[in-house]
Amino acid sequence: MEQFEQLITANSAGIYLQSLLLSLMVAFLLGQLLAWTYSMTHTGLSYSSSFAQSISLISVSATMVMFVVGNSLVTAFGLLGALAIVRFRNNLKDTRDTVFVFFSLIIGMAIGNERLPAGGMATLFFCACVAYLNFTSFGAKSLFDGHLRCRLDSDAGNTLVPIINNFCLSYREVSASHGDHSTELLYEVLLKNKSDSAAFIQALRDESVVQDAGLVVRDGLQES
């Protein structure tokens, strides 16, 4: 009888470990999909490769937490006490980053509760929503995709207009600061091709009346 109980226990442990390994692998794959979606749709200067890796690892960690806790309140409170000792001091600069962290936790919780189909379907739907919002530039109000700053001689006149028309679909002067020997102009611009931003700046700087020029493109925020 004791040998039979040991055999049942061993088989149960083997099944548990197999289920845990499968759940961890699925959580990591879904976390990778989420991280790739974040990386491909991210815009701005705050991108961090460590944050993208963290998205994958958070899913795995949450899955393991759900397996450890199970239905035990004692284990849950003990785990909360242990986590309280560790202080996380990483300020997320973007609300969108917070959403990715939150959904990564949800993936881990779903997989940890052995709800693999639900976790997979939710991840695919979430990534599709992110791709759609990124593709349609949802929420963007501005018709321009960058800012052009130029400092030129006071008597330069409209020297910049032909060059701007050559590289931009449209533009709008935002401000003009006049000094004793120079004028600084700030434009909002819509580029014909963002990959030509370096050539655009070089063409401006080649003009003898231009003292300095800089371009910041919002999508990718490339500065020349």
Backbone bond lengths (Angstrom), bond angles and torsions (degrees), N, CA, C in turn:
res aa  C-N    CA-C-N  psi(-1)  N-CA   C-N-CA  omega(-1)  CA-C   N-CA-C  phi
1 M - - - 1.462 - - 1.526 111.05 -
2 E 1.307 116.65 -42.42 1.467 121.03 178.86 1.517 111.01 -64.48
3 Q 1.337 116.16 -39.38 1.463 119.39 178.70 1.522 110.86 -64.78
4 F 1.349 116.46 -37.50 1.459 120.42 178.27 1.522 111.12 -64.54
5 E 1.334 116.89 -42.15 1.463 121.09 178.35 1.522 111.18 -64.59
6 Q 1.333 116.80 -39.07 1.466 120.01 177.64 1.521 110.96 -64.77
7 L 1.338 116.22 -38.29 1.468 119.90 179.29 1.525 110.67 -65.51
8 I 1.359 116.80 -42.28 1.470 121.01 178.83 1.520 110.61 -63.12
9 T 1.362 115.29 -42.02 1.466 120.16 -179.92 1.520 111.01 -64.41
10 A 1.331 116.45 -41.73 1.466 120.88 -179.95 1.524 110.80 -64.53
11 N 1.358 115.59 -42.20 1.464 118.89 179.23 1.525 111.08 -65.37
12 S 1.348 116.16 -40.16 1.457 120.60 179.01 1.523 110.93 -63.49
13 A 1.334 116.00 -41.57 1.469 119.89 178.38 1.518 110.92 -63.89
14 G 1.342 116.67 -39.45 1.459 120.24 179.14 1.515 111.79 -64.76
15 I 1.340 116.22 -43.27 1.463 120.48 178.16 1.527 110.61 -64.03
16 Y 1.337 116.82 -40.11 1.467 121.52 179.09 1.520 111.00 -61.90
17 L 1.332 116.80 -44.48 1.462 120.44 -179.25 1.518 111.28 -66.70
18 Q 1.339 116.68 -38.66 1.461 119.69 177.50 1.535 110.86 -63.80
19 S 1.340 115.43 -43.02 1.462 119.94 178.25 1.523 111.07 -63.37
20 L 1.330 116.90 -40.37 1.465 121.30 178.96 1.519 110.67 -64.33
21 L 1.337 116.73 -45.51 1.462 120.48 -179.00 1.520 110.92 -62.94
22 L 1.337 116.90 -43.20 1.461 120.84 178.98 1.525 110.65 -62.57
23 S 1.322 116.67 -43.02 1.466 120.78 -179.41 1.517 111.26 -64.78
24 L 1.333 117.59 -41.81 1.465 120.92 179.23 1.526 111.15 -64.17
25 M 1.339 116.25 -39.88 1.468 119.92 179.48 1.525 110.98 -66.27
26 V 1.340 116.77 -43.07 1.463 120.12 179.34 1.525 110.17 -65.59
27 A 1.329 116.88 -41.54 1.464 120.68 178.85 1.523 110.87 -61.50
28 F 1.317 117.25 -40.15 1.467 120.53 179.67 1.526 110.83 -67.33
29 L 1.335 117.64 -41.84 1.467 121.05 179.92 1.530 110.72 -65.12
30 L 1.324 116.67 -44.16 1.468 119.45 178.05 1.527 111.23 -66.92
31 G 1.334 115.98 -36.67 1.461 119.93 175.16 1.520 111.76 -63.90
32 Q 1.340 116.35 -37.43 1.466 120.43 176.25 1.525 111.26 -64.32
33 L 1.334 115.91 -42.46 1.465 119.76 177.51 1.524 110.52 -60.72
34 L 1.320 115.97 -42.29 1.460 120.59 178.33 1.527 111.00 -64.67
35 A 1.340 116.72 -41.73 1.466 121.16 -179.94 1.534 111.48 -66.49
36 W 1.329 116.77 -40.52 1.467 120.28 178.10 1.528 110.54 -64.58
37 T 1.329 115.96 -40.01 1.469 119.64 177.41 1.523 110.59 -62.20
38 Y 1.323 116.24 -43.10 1.471 120.54 177.79 1.526 110.83 -61.78
39 S 1.332 116.21 -45.32 1.461 120.41 -176.78 1.529 111.61 -65.73
40 M 1.343 117.20 -40.33 1.464 120.64 -175.96 1.526 112.39 -75.20
41 T 1.325 117.60 -24.85 1.467 120.23 -176.26 1.519 113.13 -106.73
42 H 1.334 117.86 2.54 1.462 120.36 -176.46 1.520 110.60 -75.29
43 T 1.317 115.87 138.74 1.464 122.07 172.77 1.521 108.18 -130.75
44 G 1.322 116.27 148.26 1.459 120.01 179.33 1.513 111.43 117.35
45 L 1.319 115.00 -179.90 1.455 121.95 -177.14 1.524 113.39 -96.13
46 S 1.325 117.70 -5.61 1.462 120.66 -172.74 1.519 113.69 -90.49
47 Y 1.332 118.11 13.43 1.465 119.99 -178.13 1.519 110.97 -67.72
48 S 1.336 115.49 137.63 1.462 121.64 178.67 1.519 108.83 -137.69
49 S 1.326 116.86 127.55 1.465 120.40 178.68 1.523 111.29 -64.79
50 S 1.327 117.02 -32.72 1.464 120.13 178.80 1.530 110.76 -66.04
51 F 1.337 117.20 -34.16 1.461 119.77 177.63 1.527 110.24 -67.72
52 A 1.346 116.60 -41.32 1.466 120.31 178.08 1.529 110.75 -61.76
53 Q 1.324 116.99 -40.41 1.469 120.44 176.82 1.520 111.02 -66.99
54 S 1.311 116.56 -35.81 1.466 120.76 -179.66 1.521 111.35 -62.88
55 I 1.330 117.24 -34.22 1.463 120.21 179.67 1.523 110.42 -59.12
56 S 1.346 116.50 -42.22 1.468 120.25 178.21 1.522 111.21 -67.01
57 L 1.317 116.17 -42.69 1.459 120.25 -175.96 1.523 112.63 -71.88
58 I 1.337 117.29 -29.63 1.464 120.33 178.05 1.524 110.22 -63.63
59 S 1.326 117.26 -40.46 1.467 120.66 178.63 1.522 110.94 -61.54
60 V 1.321 115.99 -44.54 1.468 120.34 178.94 1.523 110.42 -64.23
61 S 1.316 116.73 -43.19 1.471 121.00 -178.68 1.528 111.00 -63.76
62 A 1.333 116.74 -43.72 1.461 120.15 -179.85 1.526 111.30 -64.83
63 T 1.337 115.51 -36.99 1.470 119.17 176.79 1.520 110.86 -61.23
64 M 1.322 116.37 -45.11 1.462 120.25 179.96 1.526 111.07 -65.23
65 V 1.325 116.80 -37.06 1.468 120.43 177.90 1.521 110.48 -60.88
66 M 1.329 116.93 -44.81 1.462 120.33 -179.05 1.526 111.44 -64.16
67 F 1.331 117.06 -35.76 1.461 119.98 177.90 1.522 110.82 -69.63
68 V 1.324 116.85 -39.69 1.464 120.46 -178.86 1.523 110.84 -68.92
69 V 1.319 116.39 -43.35 1.462 120.29 -177.56 1.515 110.93 -69.18
70 G 1.346 116.52 -50.02 1.450 120.09 -178.34 1.521 110.77 58.56
71 N 1.337 116.33 -128.26 1.464 121.63 177.82 1.525 111.99 -107.68
72 S 1.330 116.31 17.57 1.463 120.06 -175.38 1.526 110.28 -95.35
73 L 1.332 117.02 115.04 1.457 120.71 176.43 1.519 111.24 -69.50
74 V 1.327 116.89 -34.03 1.465 120.92 179.31 1.524 110.15 -61.96
75 T 1.340 116.11 -45.26 1.467 120.33 178.88 1.516 110.92 -64.82
76 A 1.338 115.75 -38.06 1.469 119.64 -179.72 1.517 111.22 -63.63
77 F 1.339 116.76 -45.83 1.464 119.18 179.47 1.528 111.18 -67.79
78 G 1.313 117.20 -35.63 1.465 119.98 177.06 1.513 111.51 -64.51
79 L 1.345 116.23 -39.08 1.465 120.26 179.17 1.525 110.86 -68.21
80 L 1.324 117.17 -38.80 1.461 120.56 176.75 1.525 110.81 -62.66
81 G 1.330 116.74 -39.85 1.462 119.73 177.36 1.509 112.03 -64.31
82 A 1.332 116.28 -38.99 1.471 119.90 178.95 1.526 111.04 -67.25
83 L 1.329 116.99 -40.76 1.467 120.49 179.99 1.522 111.80 -69.53
84 A 1.338 116.01 -27.29 1.465 119.42 179.45 1.527 111.82 -65.26
85 I 1.334 115.53 -24.49 1.471 119.99 179.74 1.537 110.07 -71.35
86 V 1.343 115.41 -34.00 1.459 120.70 -178.05 1.522 108.97 -86.38
87 R 1.311 117.28 128.70 1.459 122.14 -179.10 1.523 109.64 -107.41
88 F 1.326 114.64 125.46 1.456 120.52 178.50 1.523 108.12 -101.86
89 R 1.313 116.33 115.69 1.472 121.13 -177.33 1.519 109.98 -121.12
90 N 1.306 115.00 66.49 1.456 120.56 178.33 1.524 108.19 -125.37
91 N 1.323 116.60 105.96 1.452 121.37 -178.32 1.526 109.86 -81.88
92 L 1.335 116.20 120.20 1.453 121.07 177.90 1.525 108.85 -80.99
93 K 1.337 116.22 123.58 1.459 120.93 -175.81 1.525 112.47 -81.03
94 D 1.333 116.87 -18.37 1.449 120.58 -174.11 1.529 109.33 -123.01
95 T 1.334 117.28 133.05 1.458 121.56 177.52 1.523 110.70 -60.48
96 R 1.318 116.40 -33.58 1.464 121.37 179.15 1.527 111.10 -61.51
97 D 1.336 117.30 -36.89 1.462 120.90 177.19 1.526 110.69 -62.31
98 T 1.332 116.17 -39.28 1.458 120.48 179.20 1.524 111.01 -62.52
99 V 1.339 116.50 -38.85 1.462 120.64 178.92 1.528 110.58 -62.63
100 F 1.338 117.23 -41.61 1.462 120.61 179.56 1.530 111.00 -65.44
101 V 1.332 117.05 -41.24 1.461 120.26 177.81 1.534 110.08 -62.54
102 F 1.329 116.26 -44.60 1.461 121.30 -178.99 1.523 110.91 -62.19
103 F 1.341 116.56 -43.78 1.467 118.85 -178.66 1.519 111.02 -71.05
104 S 1.314 117.44 -32.08 1.461 120.22 175.25 1.530 110.86 -61.05
105 L 1.321 116.30 -39.57 1.471 120.59 175.23 1.524 110.93 -64.31
106 I 1.322 116.97 -40.11 1.463 120.70 179.43 1.526 110.73 -62.71
107 I 1.337 116.57 -40.78 1.458 120.33 177.40 1.528 110.12 -58.37
108 G 1.334 115.58 -48.47 1.462 119.51 -179.92 1.517 112.45 -60.88
109 M 1.325 117.16 -39.69 1.463 120.58 179.31 1.523 111.19 -66.19
110 A 1.336 116.34 -40.93 1.463 120.20 179.83 1.525 111.35 -65.66
111 I 1.321 116.25 -46.06 1.465 119.81 -179.45 1.523 110.11 -68.80
112 G 1.334 117.74 -37.91 1.461 121.12 178.23 1.513 113.27 -62.99
113 N 1.329 116.77 -27.48 1.465 122.04 175.69 1.525 111.80 -89.96
114 E 1.345 115.70 11.60 1.462 123.42 176.77 1.528 111.68 62.52
115 R 1.312 115.72 34.87 1.462 121.14 175.07 1.524 108.07 -106.80
116 L 1.321 115.62 63.69 1.457 121.85 -174.29 1.530 113.24 -63.83
117 P 1.345 119.38 -47.04 1.479 118.05 179.33 1.522 112.82 -60.10
118 A 1.339 116.37 -41.32 1.471 119.46 179.73 1.521 111.10 -64.80
119 G 1.340 116.75 -42.51 1.461 120.58 178.72 1.515 111.99 -63.68
120 G 1.342 116.53 -41.77 1.464 120.30 179.35 1.516 112.29 -66.18
121 M 1.340 116.76 -44.70 1.457 120.40 -179.91 1.531 111.06 -64.56
122 A 1.339 116.80 -41.88 1.460 120.36 179.65 1.529 111.27 -63.77
123 T 1.340 117.17 -39.23 1.465 120.82 179.68 1.522 111.20 -65.45
124 L 1.336 116.92 -44.53 1.465 120.42 178.69 1.526 110.73 -62.09
125 F 1.326 116.45 -42.03 1.469 120.21 -179.86 1.527 110.53 -66.17
126 F 1.339 116.95 -41.91 1.462 121.19 179.56 1.521 110.65 -62.72
127 C 1.328 117.62 -46.03 1.466 121.30 -179.31 1.526 110.81 -64.84
128 A 1.340 117.13 -36.83 1.461 120.44 177.48 1.529 110.49 -64.76
129 C 1.329 117.19 -39.34 1.466 120.99 177.77 1.521 111.10 -64.40
130 V 1.342 116.61 -42.76 1.467 120.92 179.20 1.530 110.36 -63.24
131 A 1.349 116.55 -43.64 1.462 120.34 179.82 1.530 111.18 -63.06
132 Y 1.330 116.74 -40.37 1.472 120.67 179.04 1.529 111.20 -64.22
133 L 1.343 116.90 -46.85 1.461 120.40 -179.48 1.518 111.46 -63.24
134 N 1.331 116.20 -36.41 1.469 119.89 178.95 1.524 111.08 -71.23
135 F 1.339 116.96 -41.40 1.463 121.18 -177.51 1.524 111.48 -66.71
136 T 1.330 116.57 -37.99 1.468 120.67 -177.95 1.523 112.83 -89.05
137 S 1.353 117.23 -2.61 1.475 121.79 -176.97 1.521 110.66 52.72
138 F 1.321 114.89 44.09 1.460 120.62 -176.17 1.527 110.36 -61.72
139 G 1.327 116.48 133.57 1.456 121.71 177.92 1.511 113.94 94.14
140 A 1.337 117.22 -11.36 1.469 119.64 -179.55 1.518 109.31 -79.88
141 K 1.324 117.00 125.89 1.462 121.72 -178.90 1.523 112.14 -96.35
142 S 1.313 116.83 -30.34 1.459 120.07 -173.60 1.520 111.18 -76.47
143 L 1.339 116.46 140.45 1.458 121.84 175.25 1.519 111.58 -86.10
144 F 1.332 116.90 -3.60 1.457 121.25 -177.79 1.528 109.77 -109.06
145 D 1.319 115.70 152.95 1.466 119.30 -176.56 1.527 113.34 -115.76
146 G 1.330 117.68 9.93 1.455 118.48 178.96 1.516 112.88 -169.55
147 H 1.334 114.17 172.06 1.464 121.70 177.60 1.528 108.84 -123.09
148 L 1.307 115.77 132.97 1.458 122.41 177.50 1.518 108.75 -112.21
149 R 1.331 116.01 127.59 1.464 121.73 178.23 1.522 108.34 -118.56
150 C 1.311 115.77 127.38 1.463 120.85 -179.05 1.525 110.30 -133.20
151 R 1.320 115.98 137.97 1.467 122.04 171.79 1.529 107.28 -117.78
152 L 1.303 116.69 121.13 1.451 120.65 -175.99 1.529 110.68 -137.01
153 D 1.325 115.07 170.96 1.461 120.49 -179.69 1.530 110.25 -61.63
154 S 1.305 114.37 150.36 1.467 119.52 -176.40 1.521 112.70 -61.34
155 D 1.336 117.19 -32.01 1.470 120.98 -177.14 1.524 111.98 -98.65
156 A 1.318 117.99 25.44 1.464 121.09 -175.66 1.525 112.77 -72.42
157 G 1.320 118.04 -27.21 1.465 120.51 -179.82 1.528 111.53 70.32
158 N 1.346 115.94 -138.97 1.466 121.86 -177.24 1.529 112.24 -100.11
159 T 1.316 116.05 38.50 1.459 120.60 -177.31 1.519 112.57 -60.93
160 L 1.330 117.71 -33.88 1.460 121.27 -173.62 1.520 113.91 -76.58
161 V 1.330 117.48 -22.67 1.465 120.80 -171.58 1.529 113.24 -57.26
162 P 1.353 121.11 -48.13 1.471 119.93 179.99 1.532 112.61 -61.11
163 I 1.333 116.90 -38.14 1.470 120.03 -179.32 1.527 110.12 -68.63
164 I 1.331 116.60 -43.53 1.460 120.58 179.78 1.531 110.18 -62.52
165 N 1.317 117.12 -42.11 1.469 120.69 179.12 1.525 111.52 -64.41
166 N 1.320 116.47 -29.28 1.459 120.91 -179.03 1.526 112.09 -71.29
167 F 1.345 116.98 -32.03 1.459 120.41 -175.51 1.534 113.32 -108.63
168 C 1.316 117.72 -12.10 1.463 119.98 -173.46 1.521 111.83 -121.41
169 L 1.323 115.47 144.71 1.459 121.26 173.95 1.517 110.70 -76.27
170 S 1.323 116.11 -37.01 1.460 121.40 176.96 1.520 109.00 -156.67
171 Y 1.318 115.78 162.78 1.460 120.36 179.38 1.527 108.79 -157.23
172 R 1.330 114.52 161.91 1.471 120.05 179.06 1.523 108.38 -147.79
173 E 1.304 116.93 130.67 1.458 120.55 177.85 1.528 109.55 -75.91
174 V 1.334 115.40 125.02 1.458 121.33 -177.66 1.522 111.10 -92.04
175 S 1.333 115.56 -46.32 1.461 119.34 -177.99 1.521 109.70 -154.72
176 A 1.323 114.29 161.37 1.461 121.38 176.77 1.519 108.77 -143.23
177 S 1.334 116.06 125.96 1.470 121.98 179.37 1.522 108.24 -113.98
178 H 1.312 116.83 121.39 1.458 121.68 -176.13 1.524 110.05 -104.81
179 G 1.340 115.94 126.74 1.446 122.65 176.11 1.519 110.89 -114.33
180 D 1.330 116.47 -171.45 1.465 120.59 -178.94 1.520 112.08 -68.33
181 H 1.350 115.76 -39.46 1.456 118.99 -173.94 1.532 113.05 -123.50
182 S 1.325 117.48 1.41 1.458 118.99 -177.73 1.530 110.61 -153.36
183 T 1.302 114.38 162.50 1.467 122.51 176.11 1.522 108.13 -129.38
184 E 1.315 115.86 130.94 1.466 120.15 178.68 1.520 109.29 -108.51
185 L 1.327 115.28 123.79 1.456 122.10 -177.08 1.526 110.07 -114.61
186 L 1.324 115.39 143.26 1.461 121.26 176.67 1.529 108.18 -125.50
187 Y 1.348 115.71 124.61 1.453 121.54 -178.90 1.535 110.44 -119.80
188 E 1.312 115.75 148.97 1.460 121.62 162.17 1.519 106.98 -95.47
189 V 1.331 116.61 130.73 1.464 119.82 -173.84 1.527 110.52 -129.95
190 L 1.323 115.11 149.93 1.457 123.15 171.23 1.518 106.78 -116.97
191 L 1.321 116.13 106.75 1.460 121.48 -173.52 1.526 111.67 -75.71
192 K 1.320 115.64 146.83 1.460 120.70 173.22 1.526 110.70 -69.45
193 N 1.327 115.58 -39.61 1.463 121.07 179.85 1.521 108.24 -147.03
194 K 1.316 116.88 116.60 1.472 119.96 -176.82 1.525 112.21 -63.55
195 S 1.321 117.33 -26.49 1.463 119.76 -179.86 1.525 112.24 -69.72
196 D 1.325 117.83 -13.27 1.473 121.47 179.34 1.522 112.07 -93.54
197 S 1.341 117.65 13.02 1.464 120.00 -176.26 1.522 112.08 -61.76
198 A 1.351 116.83 -39.15 1.470 119.86 179.76 1.533 110.90 -65.94
199 A 1.331 116.65 -41.27 1.465 120.55 178.60 1.525 110.53 -66.76
200 F 1.321 116.47 -34.77 1.463 121.85 177.98 1.527 110.38 -61.38
201 I 1.325 115.96 -48.88 1.467 120.29 -179.24 1.521 110.98 -65.88
202 Q 1.330 116.44 -39.22 1.460 119.63 -179.69 1.525 110.68 -64.77
203 A 1.330 117.00 -38.76 1.470 120.79 178.55 1.530 110.65 -63.68
204 L 1.324 116.86 -37.46 1.457 120.19 177.77 1.526 110.98 -68.29
205 R 1.324 115.99 -44.11 1.467 119.85 -177.31 1.524 112.53 -69.38
206 D 1.329 116.81 -21.84 1.461 119.78 178.22 1.524 112.23 -72.70
207 E 1.325 115.97 -17.36 1.461 119.47 177.68 1.531 109.50 -72.99
208 S 1.323 116.65 133.14 1.467 121.18 -175.34 1.527 112.47 -65.13
209 V 1.344 116.90 -26.76 1.466 119.28 -176.97 1.531 112.07 -84.00
210 V 1.315 117.57 -10.75 1.471 121.64 -178.28 1.520 109.15 -90.11
211 Q 1.305 117.17 120.00 1.469 122.04 178.74 1.533 111.82 -84.75
212 D 1.322 115.95 -36.98 1.465 119.68 -179.98 1.527 108.35 -160.43
213 A 1.336 115.25 153.66 1.470 120.31 179.10 1.518 109.34 -150.91
214 G 1.321 115.93 144.79 1.459 120.94 178.45 1.514 110.51 -146.62
215 L 1.319 116.25 147.05 1.463 121.74 -178.40 1.505 109.99 -132.94
216 V 1.321 116.62 130.54 1.465 122.54 175.07 1.511 107.59 -119.45
217 V 1.343 116.10 120.05 1.457 121.97 178.75 1.507 108.63 -99.37
218 R 1.323 116.99 124.95 1.460 120.67 -174.78 1.513 112.16 -65.26
219 D 1.333 118.14 -41.20 1.451 120.39 -178.99 1.526 108.90 -80.15
220 G 1.336 117.10 96.41 1.448 122.01 -173.74 1.510 112.07 99.71
221 L 1.340 116.18 -20.14 1.464 121.55 178.54 1.516 112.10 46.26
222 Q 1.361 114.80 60.11 1.445 120.14 176.01 1.519 108.23 -88.33
223 E 1.293 117.04 128.85 1.463 120.35 -178.92 1.515 108.98 -113.16
224 S 1.332 115.47 131.94 1.457 120.58 -179.39 1.526 108.65 -117.60
